[in-house]
Amino acid sequence: MTRVALLERLKELQQMPKFQNRDIRTISAMMSIEALAKHVEVCEAAAGASSREASNA
């Protein structure tokens, strides 16, 4: 996956309620593409967990 595609995914995640009050994008400027991919993966997992919790409530 390209860096641009990863940044687009991160941009979408930033809009989710879990991350609205946190800056998850600025750090990406200093990350290698491998680290960025891992960061996106972790953020997606966290967003998925929070959306599942919200749907159970």
C-alpha positions as CSV (number, residue, x, y, z in Angstrom):
1,M,0.0,0.0,0.0
2,T,1.3,3.5,-0.8
3,R,2.0,6.2,1.8
4,V,-0.8,8.3,0.3
5,A,-3.3,5.5,0.7
6,L,-2.3,5.0,4.3
7,L,-2.6,8.7,5.0
8,E,-6.1,8.7,3.5
9,R,-7.1,5.8,5.8
10,L,-5.6,7.7,8.7
11,K,-7.6,10.8,7.7
12,E,-10.8,8.8,7.7
13,L,-10.0,7.3,11.2
14,Q,-9.3,10.8,12.5
15,Q,-13.0,11.7,11.9
16,M,-14.3,8.8,14.0
17,P,-15.6,9.6,17.5
18,K,-12.8,7.6,19.2
19,F,-10.1,9.9,17.7
20,Q,-11.9,13.3,17.4
21,N,-10.1,14.8,20.4
22,R,-6.7,13.1,19.6
23,D,-4.2,13.9,17.0
24,I,-3.3,10.6,15.3
25,R,-2.0,12.2,12.0
26,T,0.8,14.6,12.9
27,I,3.2,11.8,13.9
28,S,2.9,10.2,10.5
29,A,5.3,12.8,9.0
30,M,8.2,11.2,10.9
31,M,7.2,7.5,10.4
32,S,8.6,5.1,7.9
33,I,6.0,3.5,5.6
34,E,6.2,0.3,7.7
35,A,5.6,2.1,10.9
36,L,2.8,4.1,9.3
37,A,1.1,0.9,8.2
38,K,1.3,-0.5,11.7
39,H,0.0,2.8,13.2
40,V,-3.0,2.7,10.8
41,E,-3.6,-1.0,11.7
42,V,-3.6,-0.3,15.4
43,C,-5.9,2.7,15.1
44,E,-8.3,0.7,12.9
45,A,-8.3,-2.0,15.6
46,A,-9.0,0.5,18.3
47,A,-11.8,2.2,16.3
48,G,-13.3,-1.2,15.5
49,A,-13.3,-2.2,19.2
50,S,-15.0,1.1,20.2
51,S,-17.6,0.8,17.5
52,R,-18.4,-2.7,18.6
53,E,-18.7,-1.5,22.2
54,A,-21.0,1.3,21.2
55,S,-23.3,-1.0,19.2
56,N,-23.6,-3.3,22.3
57,A,-24.7,-0.5,24.5
